[in-house]
């Protein structure tokens, strides 16, 4: 292969691929779409999307917050090592966790070597039934 063939724009996915997310009510009733694209030159995966937890009071209580499986990527889009990143709560305001101690703006996320997208959803304070997060990241695949 000569140098420059499929280099730059020609060497990444032309369109965003999609993963639909829909979890059960006991698992937060999360729904939304995650978009992903691979850059072959940089060997990176780009993720973006908005996910809404309609039943956020069903998440595990503090301090035992769990990582919840959202979706799985195809084999060609999985990293060699787990890539962690932070998603931001979608609205401008903050909210407190279920213990009323910490103000929440960011949620921990990751993609493991099996291609599983997982999110460390946090149960919010009483009275807040739902919230959404915005994810946008680049993960190195090697």
Secondary structure by P-SEA (a helix, b strand, c coil): ccccccccccccccbbbbbbbbbcccccbbbbbbbbbbbccccbbbbbbccccccccccccccbbbbbbcccccccccccccccccccccccccccccccccccccccccccccbbbbbbccccccccccbbbbbbbccccc
